[in-house]
């Protein structure tokens, strides 16, 4: 242990006050599975510490406050296991499919319809430079069929990429899923195409599109220049206006980068409330690492940091204790609340809900992001003008907790019919090498 500390410059016992839990993690260098301690340090922060026999000690910051971390962990729901699994033939996270060790059902399934993109975002984890031949719309029937057989037609489906709207035949892909009986199909988009082509957007809606998951990184221009590589603010606003005119709901998906746009969380939520005739929700997504990165001591922006920031930036509209785990996955992966309109104000649903009431009202079949909305419906509350708030805590090689991975409910669909947890599918080592190639295809068959 002393030799390891000399090699890395890290003393794994420095500042440790209490071991909160143990789990399985990864070495970001060689991706070997390691035993890890989740520890509270003397300043109250929570870290994951593990030691690789080859590469030394790694510390990863997880949460700003150990008491809050423990409270969130305690709000876990009993998992609903996936209905269909395959035998586990290799170790996690390389044996996904859904493997027999997985503990939770699918509530959101993604289908990559292209690797192409009309932007070159500096923070993107996708291989946007790929220009090879794409699958035909009919090829995606088997993807929808795999989701239907694995988790049912009530599973939310998100079409992603690359940028899905670079495909002129995207409506044909949507129509296949709609005709098969999927009632919730949304497109994950940067908004460039739909901001300038209303007819294209209407063709997607006519085919069965039910929602637009719009990348929306703030209300000033600089975040787009830094995160997306271009000034896209006007594009985003135009895309929202076109969705309003076409009558399709929008979720604003904000990638949050510390020091760049983490001061705009409150502004984005206020913007969403002012436009909640078309904006149905806000998804706050602290940026995670996929690609080359420094590994010894990782200090990312976490879901916990976002939760604590919201109270100040929303001037108490959303308090720290108003944000609860969604229940569909591990409690440290997805959290949120639902803002119910009350005259000219908004009140988080969770503020007047006890944990016992939440357990009684919770519907394990709720699509990801709709848990609190469904409870509000059960309670007979006025949903007009309400807003869903969700916070996603994605994992990379530095933050990977394999016991959290086993409770993932968000999956990517493969060409061979397997469903792989999102964070496993996007996982790369510190040199940028992927564990799972795009769509699970062998390298020589990658699109």
Order of alpha helices (4+ residues) and beta strands (2+ residues): alpha-beta-beta-beta-beta-alpha-beta-alpha-beta-alpha-beta-alpha-alpha-beta-alpha-alpha-beta-alpha-beta-beta-alpha-beta-beta-beta-alpha-alpha-beta-alpha-beta-beta-alpha
